[in-house]
Amino acid sequence: MFAAFLLIATLLYPQSKKSKKPKGPDAVIEKIEVRREGDVVLLDGTVKNLSLKTIHAMKLHFEFFAPNKESLTIQSGPVESAFLEPGDEAEFTLQVKYPARAIELKIEARDKDQRDLNLEKNGPYRIE
């Protein structure tokens, strides 16, 4: 009888830690072109702010991978707009040194406070 009471009390007692809903993406890579020209990789594309807040000084970090999925290096650069308002798009155009053996890359983003941004469509992208 006591066990049944304890079971019912446990089920009816509100949970102290509610599970949080997963946060949606802060931004999305709208388009990207990744191509190698000699000893450099050209990165051209557009990123869009999907959040409800302005993103200040967004910086993109490109992680390059070898065929065996080994991480080779991370190169970074800013998007062209200092402030990215909700719903707005910004272009990025970067030229980085080609890491030997790299065949693809993934992208991460951070704001001016080095806060990681949840980036949708972040790769992997093949190096053409």
C-alpha positions, 0 to 999 in steps of 0.5 A: 500500500505504501509503495503504491502511494509513493508511486502515485506521489512521485508521478503527481509531483511536478518535475523540478527540472523541465526539459528545455526545447531545443533552440532553433538556428541563429543563422543559415548559410543561404549559399556558398561556393568553395573552390580551389585556385592553386594554393588558395581556397576561395569562399564566397557565400551568403549568411542569413540571420534567423534569430530575433536578435541582431548579431554583432560582428559575426565571424565564420570559422571554416574547419578543413578535413582530409579524406579520412575526416581528420581535421587539418586546420581552422581558418576564419574571417568576418562577414561583410556586415558589422550588424546583421539584423533579424531576417537580413543577409550578409555576404562573405568573401574569403581567400585562405591558404589551401591546407594540403589534402583538404577535400571538404570543410564545415562552418561554425559561427561566433558573434563579437562576444565569441558566443557560438551561434547555432548555424544551419546548413553548415556543411560539409561542403566539398572543395571544388 
